[in-house]
Amino acid sequence: MERFSFSENCERTRFMGIINVSSDSFYESCSSVDEAMMLAEKMIMEGVDFIDVGAESSRPGSKPISDQEELGKLTPVISLLVKNFDVPISVDTYKPVVAEGALQAGAKIINDITGLQRSPEMAEIIARFKAGVILMHMQGTPLTMQKNPEYENVLGEICGFLEVSIKIAETAKIFPDQIAIDPGIGFGKTNKHNLEILKKLEIFLELKKPLLLGVSRKSFIGDILGFPPEERLEGSLAATILGVAKGASIIRTHDIKATRSAVRVAEAIIKGESCDTFIC
């Protein structure tokens, strides 16, 4: 079993494309395996580095689905993606049974919105499959997280949470280079919290892990602009570029081509180098 590592190609920003196979997603769901495959092929042509597949919505107010339903939606998609494309597949789940089934089907990364702190066995399963893990911070659950979230020190509390998650992962023998972190924009945060996190994003670099940023078409952008999800691309690009400037190295997005192009220009300015030097 080959061991996954986030260290490969870490000298440049990498892009994680989103494929939703949930019927309750806030933006762009695939209603069939064929749709998911066509979207994956498009993303690969546009230069995606990872594909993140989710079957249970984590939008604010969403309700969980059963393990069996989630696996039933995920497994056919994962199996075909692995068979047809040479791109690491990430699975957005916090459930041990689902994670194990997804890894058996060929996924290489588990994207856990609970940061391994809901189900103790998650870390052991990920370690056993030599997989990568994305540790995200969330206050509450998707059903309740936006009901008056409060912090005394939002940055300090998120950093503390992620430190605990990293310790859980490494104690379970998940290698340090298999771990990435995500502050969880929009997951149990007000608009003010989200903006503070983005303004001071570089604080998370102190945890010495690849920093994933997921702002794509999220509600805080809609609240700033007054636009629905389908009209939030420009706002997403603005937040992404600022995030890259502050140290984000993995960008999770619905829009690979536009995001990659915007980051390419931003990195050329930041690094003062020819784009061809650091963007494949």
Secondary structure in CASP SS format (residue, H / E / C, confidence):
PFRMAT SS
TARGET T0000
AUTHOR 0000-0000-0000
METHOD secondary structure of the structure
MODEL  1
M C 1.00
E C 1.00
R C 1.00
F C 1.00
S C 1.00
F C 1.00
S C 1.00
E C 1.00
N C 1.00
C C 1.00
E C 1.00
R C 1.00
T C 1.00
R E 1.00
F E 1.00
M E 1.00
G E 1.00
I E 1.00
I E 1.00
N E 1.00
V C 1.00
S C 1.00
S C 1.00
D C 1.00
S C 1.00
F C 1.00
Y C 1.00
E C 1.00
S E 1.00
C C 1.00
S C 1.00
S C 1.00
V H 1.00
D H 1.00
E H 1.00
A H 1.00
M H 1.00
M H 1.00
L H 1.00
A H 1.00
E H 1.00
K H 1.00
M H 1.00
I H 1.00
M H 1.00
E C 1.00
G C 1.00
V C 1.00
D C 1.00
F E 1.00
I E 1.00
D E 1.00
V E 1.00
G E 1.00
A C 1.00
E C 1.00
S C 1.00
S C 1.00
R C 1.00
P C 1.00
G C 1.00
S C 1.00
K C 1.00
P C 1.00
I C 1.00
S C 1.00
D H 1.00
Q H 1.00
E H 1.00
E H 1.00
L H 1.00
G H 1.00
K H 1.00
L H 1.00
T H 1.00
P H 1.00
V H 1.00
I H 1.00
S H 1.00
L H 1.00
L H 1.00
V H 1.00
K H 1.00
N H 1.00
F C 1.00
D C 1.00
V C 1.00
P C 1.00
I E 1.00
S E 1.00
V E 1.00
D E 1.00
T C 1.00
Y C 1.00
K C 1.00
P H 1.00
V H 1.00
V H 1.00
A H 1.00
E H 1.00
G H 1.00
A H 1.00
L H 1.00
Q H 1.00
A C 1.00
G C 1.00
A C 1.00
K C 1.00
I E 1.00
I E 1.00
N E 1.00
D E 1.00
I C 1.00
T C 1.00
G C 1.00
L C 1.00
Q C 1.00
R C 1.00
S C 1.00
P C 1.00
E H 1.00
M H 1.00
A H 1.00
E H 1.00
I H 1.00
I H 1.00
A H 1.00
R H 1.00
F C 1.00
K C 1.00
A C 1.00
G E 1.00
V E 1.00
I E 1.00
L E 1.00
M E 1.00
H C 1.00
M C 1.00
Q C 1.00
G C 1.00
T C 1.00
P C 1.00
L C 1.00
T C 1.00
M C 1.00
Q C 1.00
K C 1.00
N C 1.00
P C 1.00
E C 1.00
Y C 1.00
E C 1.00
N C 1.00
V H 1.00
L H 1.00
G H 1.00
E H 1.00
I H 1.00
C H 1.00
G H 1.00
F H 1.00
L H 1.00
E H 1.00
V H 1.00
S H 1.00
I H 1.00
K H 1.00
I H 1.00
A H 1.00
E H 1.00
T H 1.00
A C 1.00
K C 1.00
I C 1.00
F C 1.00
P H 1.00
D H 1.00
Q H 1.00
I E 1.00
A E 1.00
I E 1.00
D E 1.00
P C 1.00
G C 1.00
I C 1.00
G C 1.00
F C 1.00
G C 1.00
K C 1.00
T C 1.00
N H 1.00
K H 1.00
H H 1.00
N H 1.00
L H 1.00
E H 1.00
I H 1.00
L H 1.00
K H 1.00
K C 1.00
L H 1.00
E H 1.00
I H 1.00
F H 1.00
L H 1.00
E H 1.00
L H 1.00
K C 1.00
K C 1.00
P C 1.00
L E 1.00
L E 1.00
L E 1.00
G C 1.00
V C 1.00
S C 1.00
R C 1.00
K C 1.00
S H 1.00
F H 1.00
I H 1.00
G H 1.00
D H 1.00
I H 1.00
L H 1.00
G C 1.00
F C 1.00
P C 1.00
P H 1.00
E H 1.00
E H 1.00
R C 1.00
L H 1.00
E H 1.00
G H 1.00
S H 1.00
L H 1.00
A H 1.00
A H 1.00
T H 1.00
I H 1.00
L H 1.00
G H 1.00
V H 1.00
A H 1.00
K C 1.00
G C 1.00
A C 1.00
S C 1.00
I E 1.00
I E 1.00
R E 1.00
T E 1.00
H C 1.00
D C 1.00
I H 1.00
K H 1.00
A H 1.00
T H 1.00
R H 1.00
S H 1.00
A H 1.00
V H 1.00
R H 1.00
V H 1.00
A H 1.00
E H 1.00
A H 1.00
I H 1.00
I H 1.00
K H 1.00
G C 1.00
E C 1.00
S C 1.00
C H 1.00
D H 1.00
T H 1.00
F C 1.00
I C 1.00
C C 1.00
END
